[in-house]
Amino acid sequence: MGMFSRKLGVDLGTTNVLIYAGGQIVLQEPSMVALTIEEERVVAVGQEARDMYGRHPEHIEVLRPLRDGVIADYEVTEAMLRYFFRKVSSRMRFRGPEVMLSVPYGVTSVEKRAVHEAAVRAGAREAYLLPEPLLAALGAGLPISTPAGNMVFNLGGGASEAAVLAMNGIVVAESVRMGGMRLDEAIINYIRRKYSLVIGEPTAESIKIQIGAAVDIGEELSMEIQGRDQVGGLPRTITVTTGEVVEAIEETLTTIVGAAKAVLEKTPPELASDIIDRGIVLTGGGALLRGIDEFITRQVGVPAYRAEDPLVASAVGAGRAIEDLAFLRRTVQGL
């Protein structure tokens, strides 16, 4: 690959954007943009914008241009992609990259077109789209080119998708437009109800990552958090435990796992037997939650286990797909 052309795999997520090129992840940043409210001028993108979240002056707004896995603000998404492409290209010296982008399974043709156009207007020479479960399975190293059935459950920030794959294609899939951000919301609501304390998204996410779990893990972690008292309005500190997080997110997790149940109910018997033998591979940031494999195994009745590096699986799969033209020709048709 010369300096004039580069192939990029892009995991365009609700919470994070990851870019894969040349056999490695070259960018991993939050899907956030800060802009002035009146002129709508971009002042920060990615990690810099996230650092401003909840701490910015009145004339600045910090937002996520993607919601539930799809574009909610087209122009801001385009600006964010342009910034990330330039950031990567400054290190790699290419122009007009070919890009493969992940999109949630079941998105409409309008939603697909929005992603494609945003990528091209952001500087991509060519832009291809494939469903995230397919790319996640490819990135996780599943043998999806064989006739045997493989099942992947991608737990993203805005959408969660379960799919059974064989012969380089999706046989059956189900998507729910909820993921890690809904778990954060569940924690926020739980803390508000139980302690009359108002906390923000960054605090809820920190609770989930540092002490969160899907099941009783046999270890009660705890964490001090600060928030605003709902009654008095003044700052207050409380201690939250792992058991409380398990209780807070149980209902939301059960709804998310419903996607995996729905897929298994529709899976042809021949492929279902393969999945019982091979298990369900978990990808996406949600797969990092403690005990999530055990929770899904209990709920679905099929063994579930994390991919080796679940967070980057979709980006790696996108990179492998764009670098393998034969695979691209077999799969991109009709998208």
C-alpha positions as CSV (number, residue, x, y, z in Angstrom):
1,M,0.0,0.0,0.0
2,G,1.5,3.3,-1.1
3,M,1.3,6.7,0.4
4,F,-1.5,7.7,-2.0
5,S,-4.0,5.1,-1.0
6,R,-4.9,3.5,2.3
7,K,-7.6,1.1,3.3
8,L,-9.3,1.8,6.6
9,G,-11.7,-0.3,8.7
10,V,-14.0,2.0,10.7
11,D,-16.2,1.0,13.6
12,L,-18.6,3.9,13.7
13,G,-20.1,3.5,17.1
14,T,-22.5,5.5,19.3
15,T,-19.9,5.8,22.1
16,N,-16.5,5.3,20.3
17,V,-15.0,5.4,16.8
18,L,-12.2,2.9,16.1
19,I,-10.1,2.9,13.0
20,Y,-8.0,-0.1,11.9
21,A,-5.2,0.1,9.3
22,G,-2.1,-1.8,8.4
23,G,-2.8,-4.6,10.9
24,Q,-3.4,-2.4,14.0
25,I,-5.9,0.0,15.6
26,V,-4.6,3.4,14.7
27,L,-7.4,5.5,16.4
28,Q,-9.8,5.0,19.3
29,E,-11.7,8.0,20.4
30,P,-15.1,8.9,21.8
31,S,-17.9,9.7,19.3
32,M,-18.3,13.2,20.7
33,V,-18.1,16.7,19.3
34,A,-18.1,20.1,21.0
35,L,-19.4,23.1,19.0
36,T,-20.6,26.6,19.6
37,I,-24.4,26.9,19.9
38,E,-24.9,30.0,17.8
39,E,-22.4,29.5,14.9
40,E,-22.3,25.7,15.2
41,R,-18.5,25.9,14.9
42,V,-16.7,22.7,15.9
43,V,-14.3,23.4,18.8
44,A,-13.3,19.9,19.9
45,V,-13.7,16.3,18.7
46,G,-13.2,12.9,20.3
47,Q,-11.4,12.7,23.6
48,E,-11.0,16.4,23.9
49,A,-14.8,16.9,23.5
50,R,-15.4,14.2,26.1
51,D,-13.2,15.9,28.6
52,M,-15.4,19.0,28.2
53,Y,-18.6,17.1,28.7
54,G,-20.5,18.5,31.7
55,R,-17.8,21.2,32.3
56,H,-18.3,23.5,29.3
57,P,-19.5,27.1,29.3
58,E,-23.1,28.0,28.2
59,H,-22.2,29.0,24.6
60,I,-20.8,25.5,23.9
61,E,-22.7,22.2,23.4
62,V,-21.1,18.8,23.6
63,L,-23.1,16.1,21.8
64,R,-23.0,12.6,20.3
65,P,-23.8,12.8,16.6
66,L,-24.8,9.1,16.6
67,R,-27.7,7.6,18.5
68,D,-28.6,4.0,18.9
69,G,-26.0,3.1,16.3
70,V,-27.2,5.4,13.6
71,I,-26.6,9.0,12.5
72,A,-28.6,11.5,14.5
73,D,-26.8,14.6,13.2
74,Y,-25.5,14.3,9.7
75,E,-23.3,17.4,9.5
76,V,-21.7,16.8,12.9
77,T,-21.0,13.2,12.0
78,E,-19.3,14.3,8.7
79,A,-17.2,16.9,10.6
80,M,-16.2,14.2,13.2
81,L,-15.2,11.7,10.5
82,R,-13.2,14.3,8.6
83,Y,-11.3,15.2,11.7
84,F,-10.5,11.5,12.4
85,F,-9.5,10.7,8.8
86,R,-7.1,13.7,8.9
87,K,-5.7,12.7,12.2
88,V,-4.9,9.2,10.9
89,S,-3.7,10.5,7.6
90,S,-1.2,12.9,9.2
91,R,0.6,9.9,10.5
92,M,0.2,7.7,7.5
93,R,0.4,10.1,4.5
94,F,-2.5,9.0,2.3
95,R,-5.2,10.8,0.5
96,G,-8.7,9.5,-0.5
97,P,-8.7,6.3,1.7
98,E,-11.0,3.4,0.9
99,V,-13.1,2.8,4.0
100,M,-15.2,0.0,5.3
101,L,-17.7,1.1,7.9
102,S,-19.9,-0.9,10.3
103,V,-23.6,-0.3,10.4
104,P,-26.2,-1.9,12.7
105,Y,-28.0,-4.9,11.3
106,G,-31.4,-3.9,9.9
107,V,-30.8,-0.2,9.3
108,T,-32.9,1.4,6.6
109,S,-31.6,2.4,3.2
110,V,-31.9,6.0,4.2
111,E,-29.7,5.4,7.3
112,K,-27.2,3.5,5.2
113,R,-27.1,6.3,2.6
114,A,-26.5,8.9,5.4
115,V,-23.4,6.9,6.6
116,H,-22.1,6.4,3.1
117,E,-22.5,10.1,2.1
118,A,-21.0,11.3,5.4
119,A,-17.9,9.1,4.8
120,V,-17.4,10.3,1.2
121,R,-17.9,14.0,2.1
122,A,-15.5,13.5,5.0
123,G,-12.8,12.6,2.4
124,A,-13.1,8.9,1.7
125,R,-12.4,7.9,-1.9
126,E,-14.6,4.8,-1.7
127,A,-16.9,3.8,1.2
128,Y,-18.4,0.4,1.8
129,L,-20.8,-0.7,4.5
130,L,-21.3,-4.1,6.1
131,P,-23.5,-5.1,9.1
132,E,-21.7,-4.9,12.4
133,P,-22.4,-8.5,13.4
134,L,-20.6,-9.8,10.3
135,L,-17.6,-7.6,10.8
136,A,-17.5,-8.4,14.5
137,A,-17.5,-12.1,13.7
138,L,-14.7,-11.6,11.1
139,G,-12.7,-9.5,13.6
140,A,-13.2,-12.2,16.4
141,G,-11.6,-14.8,14.0
142,L,-14.8,-16.9,13.6
143,P,-14.7,-19.3,10.6
144,I,-17.7,-17.6,9.0
145,S,-16.8,-18.8,5.5
146,T,-17.6,-22.5,6.4
147,P,-21.1,-24.1,6.2
148,A,-21.1,-24.6,10.0
149,G,-23.0,-22.1,12.1
150,N,-21.3,-19.4,14.2
151,M,-23.1,-17.0,16.5
152,V,-21.9,-13.6,17.6
153,F,-23.6,-11.2,20.0
154,N,-22.2,-7.7,19.6
155,L,-22.9,-5.5,22.6
156,G,-22.4,-1.9,21.5
157,G,-23.0,1.4,23.2
158,G,-26.1,2.3,21.3
159,A,-27.3,-1.1,19.8
160,S,-26.9,-4.8,20.6
161,E,-27.1,-7.3,17.8
162,A,-27.1,-11.1,17.7
163,A,-26.5,-13.0,14.5
164,V,-26.0,-16.5,13.2
165,L,-23.5,-16.6,10.3
166,A,-22.4,-19.2,7.7
167,M,-20.9,-19.1,4.2
168,N,-19.8,-15.4,4.6
169,G,-23.3,-14.2,5.3
170,I,-25.9,-13.6,8.0
171,V,-28.5,-16.4,8.2
172,V,-30.6,-14.9,10.9
173,A,-30.1,-11.8,13.1
174,E,-31.9,-9.6,15.6
175,S,-31.1,-6.1,16.7
176,V,-32.2,-4.0,19.7
177,R,-31.4,-0.3,19.7
178,M,-30.1,-0.3,23.2
179,G,-26.7,-1.1,24.7
180,G,-24.1,0.3,27.1
181,M,-25.6,3.8,27.2
182,R,-28.9,2.3,28.4
183,L,-27.1,0.6,31.2
184,D,-25.6,4.0,32.2
185,E,-29.1,5.5,32.2
186,A,-30.4,2.6,34.4
187,I,-27.6,3.3,36.9
188,I,-28.5,7.1,36.9
189,N,-32.2,6.3,37.5
190,Y,-31.3,3.8,40.3
191,I,-29.1,6.2,42.2
192,R,-31.8,8.9,41.8
193,R,-34.5,6.7,43.2
194,K,-32.5,5.1,46.0
195,Y,-30.4,8.0,47.2
196,S,-32.2,11.1,45.8
197,L,-28.8,11.9,44.2
198,V,-28.4,13.2,40.6
199,I,-25.3,12.0,38.8
200,G,-24.2,12.5,35.2
201,E,-23.4,10.1,32.3
202,P,-19.6,10.1,32.9
203,T,-20.1,9.1,36.6
204,A,-22.6,6.3,35.7
205,E,-20.2,5.0,33.1
206,S,-17.3,5.1,35.6
207,I,-19.5,3.1,38.1
208,K,-20.3,0.5,35.4
209,I,-16.6,0.1,34.4
210,Q,-15.0,0.2,37.8
211,I,-17.4,-1.9,39.9
212,G,-20.2,-3.0,37.6
213,A,-21.2,-6.6,37.0
214,A,-24.1,-8.5,35.4
215,V,-24.3,-11.2,38.1
216,D,-23.0,-11.7,41.6
217,I,-19.3,-12.1,41.1
218,G,-18.6,-13.2,44.6
219,E,-16.7,-10.0,45.3
220,E,-18.4,-6.8,46.6
221,L,-16.5,-3.9,45.1
222,S,-17.4,-0.4,46.2
223,M,-16.8,3.1,45.0
224,E,-17.4,6.6,46.3
225,I,-19.2,9.0,44.0
226,Q,-20.3,12.6,44.1
227,G,-23.5,14.1,42.8
228,R,-26.1,16.8,43.5
229,D,-28.7,16.2,46.2
230,Q,-32.1,16.1,44.6
231,V,-33.8,17.8,47.6
232,G,-31.2,20.3,48.9
233,G,-29.4,20.9,45.7
234,L,-26.0,20.7,47.3
235,P,-23.1,18.3,46.4
236,R,-23.1,15.0,48.4
237,T,-20.9,11.9,48.5
238,I,-22.2,8.3,48.7
239,T,-20.7,4.8,48.3
240,V,-22.1,2.5,45.7
241,T,-21.5,-1.3,45.6
242,T,-21.3,-4.0,42.9
243,G,-24.5,-5.6,44.2
244,E,-26.4,-2.3,43.6
245,V,-25.1,-2.1,40.1
246,V,-26.3,-5.7,39.4
247,E,-29.8,-4.7,40.7
248,A,-29.8,-1.5,38.7
249,I,-29.0,-3.0,35.3
250,E,-30.8,-6.4,35.5
251,E,-34.0,-5.4,33.7
252,T,-32.2,-3.5,30.9
253,L,-29.7,-6.4,30.4
254,T,-32.6,-8.9,30.2
255,T,-34.2,-6.8,27.4
256,I,-30.9,-6.7,25.5
257,V,-30.3,-10.5,25.8
258,G,-33.8,-10.9,24.4
259,A,-32.1,-10.3,21.0
260,A,-30.0,-13.5,21.4
261,K,-33.1,-15.5,22.4
262,A,-35.0,-14.3,19.4
263,V,-32.2,-15.3,17.1
264,L,-31.9,-18.8,18.5
265,E,-35.7,-19.3,18.2
266,K,-35.4,-18.6,14.5
267,T,-32.2,-20.5,13.8
268,P,-32.5,-23.6,11.5
269,P,-32.0,-26.8,13.5
270,E,-28.8,-27.8,11.7
271,L,-27.1,-24.5,12.6
272,A,-28.6,-24.5,16.1
273,S,-26.7,-27.7,16.9
274,D,-23.4,-26.1,15.8
275,I,-24.1,-23.1,18.1
276,I,-24.8,-25.4,21.1
277,D,-21.4,-27.0,20.4
278,R,-19.4,-23.8,19.7
279,G,-21.2,-21.3,22.0
280,I,-22.0,-17.6,21.5
281,V,-19.0,-15.3,21.0
282,L,-19.5,-11.9,22.7
283,T,-18.0,-8.7,21.1
284,G,-18.3,-5.0,21.6
285,G,-17.6,-2.9,24.7
286,G,-20.5,-4.4,26.6
287,A,-18.7,-7.8,26.5
288,L,-16.2,-6.3,29.0
289,L,-18.9,-6.1,31.8
290,R,-18.0,-8.5,34.6
291,G,-20.1,-11.7,34.5
292,I,-21.9,-10.8,31.3
293,D,-20.9,-14.2,29.8
294,E,-22.4,-16.0,32.8
295,F,-25.6,-13.8,32.6
296,I,-26.1,-14.6,28.9
297,T,-25.4,-18.3,29.4
298,R,-28.1,-18.5,32.2
299,Q,-30.6,-16.5,30.2
300,V,-30.2,-18.3,26.9
301,G,-29.1,-21.8,27.9
302,V,-26.1,-21.8,25.5
303,P,-22.5,-21.2,26.6
304,A,-21.3,-17.6,26.0
305,Y,-17.7,-16.4,26.0
306,R,-15.9,-13.2,25.2
307,A,-13.8,-12.7,22.1
308,E,-10.1,-12.3,22.7
309,D,-10.3,-8.5,22.3
310,P,-14.1,-7.7,22.1
311,L,-13.9,-3.9,22.0
312,V,-11.9,-3.8,18.8
313,A,-13.5,-6.8,17.0
314,S,-15.7,-4.8,14.6
315,A,-12.9,-2.4,13.6
316,V,-10.5,-5.3,13.0
317,G,-13.2,-7.1,11.0
318,A,-13.8,-4.0,8.9
319,G,-10.1,-3.7,8.3
320,R,-9.8,-7.3,7.2
321,A,-12.9,-7.0,4.9
322,I,-11.5,-3.9,3.1
323,E,-8.1,-5.6,2.7
324,D,-9.6,-8.8,1.3
325,L,-11.1,-7.8,-2.1
326,A,-12.4,-11.3,-2.7
327,F,-14.4,-11.2,0.6
328,L,-15.6,-7.8,-0.3
329,R,-17.0,-8.9,-3.7
330,R,-18.8,-11.8,-2.0
331,T,-20.4,-9.8,0.7
332,V,-20.9,-6.1,-0.4
333,Q,-23.3,-6.9,-3.2
334,G,-26.8,-5.8,-2.5
335,L,-25.8,-3.5,0.4
